[in-house]
Amino acid sequence: MQKKPDLNVEEWNILANRLATEGWLIDSYNPKNGQRRWKATKWGERHYQKACMLTDVDQMFNGSTLEQLNGSDLGFETLSDQHLYAMNLLVDVLDDEPPYTRDRKELTRAGYEWFYAYTKLKGKKLNKYQAKSQITRSFEAILQMVFVIFSLLAHSLTMGLERKLKKGDRK
């Protein structure tokens, strides 16, 4: 059994945002019950499947098994493992025992946390890890409007002062 990484709330939020930005998870809304949940994308599932195959495990944490994923049509059949390396999720480990021919791939610390968060966030209610309440979103919207109004007011005052100064220079 794999040990879970110790992540604080801020790290959960960062990972959730990055997983969404990279297209592995999406914020899905069910209008019938009004709930928002993290939903795995085919892109995320295909990368998870690729990582399981490369690290030679059937399942990471409590995610889907390779058998379950092999039965689904994920697409991206030509997906290489370079994206996982570019994101610093995988590393090559060379065998240090003779005959030195066996090499394997392992998750980096970032990869370990990434896949842990990915498997735990899939299907979770969004408000548990990241979603903002309606009150918070409304308050942020009001603050943004106030900022825009002050910006426009400051801009118009500056333009008015510049016009007065130009008129004063002409006299």
Secondary structure, DSSP 8 states (H G I E B T S, - for coil): --------HHHHHHHHHHHHHTTSEEEEEETTTTEEEEEE-HHHHHHHHHHHHHHT-S-STTS--HHHHHTS----TT--SHHHHHTT-EEEEE--STT---EEEEE-HHHHHHHHHHHHHTT-BHHHHT---HHHHHHHHHHHHHHHHHHHHHHHHHHHHHHHHHHHHH-
